[in-house]
């Protein structure tokens, strides 16, 4: 069983993201200006405020929104962070969030506005689907693959049920996470594996930022 103390020491990035997101949510409730400064608002990004593609991932619309995203992070994040390393996990999360922001910038409308960690969360889904797909030939691997795909399918259906969900960010994060993991799986184990994983994720993050600069 994982205790809160063990989680803080073994998965510091997941713990840090949870804490930072909760603090940001409280700040939103006390200062509308705080949300306005960090939300993804496409006209502001076109004017050069590309940081909004990332900062919006730490904002949420209501308790249900933040509760759902942080619950999924709590369920999926710790095992993935321990498996790939804390620094690569942080890079994966950031890259997926930025990819989701880039997709919303391109396809969310000229005056689109979005907030939430869904792009980053779907990046974790994408990475886990890619990793479990490789091991689907074993009984345990097949069971894990089916479980992740089923959970992903349920989440992909949410935009059909809940209005005003930024499906563009979901799709962008999902594709980025899957692409990063597919490349990671080709990296041989060794002393530089974590560094190379981090470099791959940061390259994807850089491409997403480039979209924000050029769009």
Residue pairs with C-beta under 8 A, 6 or more apart in sequence:
2 10
2 78
7 14
7 15
7 78
8 15
10 78
10 81
10 82
11 77
11 78
11 81
11 82
11 86
12 86
13 77
13 81
13 86
13 87
13 89
13 90
13 93
14 73
14 74
14 77
14 78
14 81
14 89
17 73
17 77
17 93
18 70
18 73
18 74
20 58
21 58
21 60
21 66
21 69
21 70
21 117
22 66
22 70
24 34
24 38
24 58
24 59
25 59
25 60
25 66
27 34
28 34
28 35
28 59
28 60
35 59
35 115
38 52
38 55
38 56
38 58
38 59
39 52
39 55
39 56
39 59
39 113
39 114
39 115
40 52
40 53
40 55
40 56
40 101
40 104
40 105
40 112
40 113
40 114
40 115
41 52
41 111
41 112
41 113
42 104
42 105
42 108
42 109
42 110
42 111
42 112
42 113
43 110
43 111
44 52
45 52
45 53
45 101
45 105
45 212
45 215
46 215
50 209
50 212
50 213
52 101
53 97
53 98
53 101
53 102
53 105
53 208
53 209
53 212
54 94
54 97
54 98
54 101
56 101
56 114
56 115
56 116
57 97
57 100
57 101
57 116
57 117
57 119
57 120
58 117
59 115
59 116
60 66
60 69
60 115
60 116
60 117
61 115
61 116
65 116
69 116
69 117
69 118
69 121
70 117
72 121
72 124
72 155
73 117
73 121
73 124
76 121
76 124
76 125
76 128
77 89
77 124
80 89
80 124
80 127
80 128
81 89
84 92
84 184
84 194
84 197
85 194
85 197
87 194
87 198
88 184
88 194
88 197
88 198
88 201
91 197
91 198
91 201
91 202
91 205
92 123
92 124
92 127
92 177
92 180
92 201
93 120
93 123
93 124
94 120
94 201
94 205
95 123
95 176
95 177
95 180
95 201
95 202
95 204
95 205
95 208
96 119
96 120
96 121
96 122
96 123
96 124
96 126
96 173
96 176
96 177
96 180
97 117
97 119
97 120
97 123
97 173
98 119
98 176
98 204
98 205
98 208
98 209
98 212
99 119
99 123
99 172
99 173
99 175
99 176
99 204
99 205
99 208
100 118
100 119
100 120
100 122
100 123
100 166
100 168
100 169
100 170
100 172
100 173
100 176
101 114
101 119
101 169
101 172
101 208
101 212
102 172
102 208
102 209
102 211
102 212
102 215
103 119
103 168
103 169
103 171
103 172
103 173
104 112
104 114
104 119
104 166
104 168
104 169
104 172
105 112
105 211
105 212
105 215
106 168
106 211
106 215
107 168
108 114
108 166
108 168
108 169
112 166
114 166
114 169
116 166
116 169
118 165
118 166
118 169
118 170
118 173
119 166
119 169
119 170
119 172
119 173
120 173
121 173
122 155
122 169
122 170
122 171
122 173
122 174
122 177
123 173
123 174
123 176
123 177
123 180
124 177
125 148
125 151
125 152
125 155
125 174
125 177
126 173
126 174
126 175
126 176
126 177
126 178
126 179
126 180
126 181
127 177
127 178
127 180
127 181
127 184
128 148
128 181
129 145
129 148
129 149
129 152
129 178
130 177
130 178
130 181
130 182
130 185
131 181
131 185
132 141
132 144
132 145
132 148
133 145
134 141
134 185
135 141
135 144
135 145
136 142
136 145
152 174
155 170
156 170
158 165
159 165
159 167
159 170
172 208
176 204
176 208
179 204
180 200
180 201
180 204
183 200
184 197
184 200
187 193
187 196
187 197
187 200
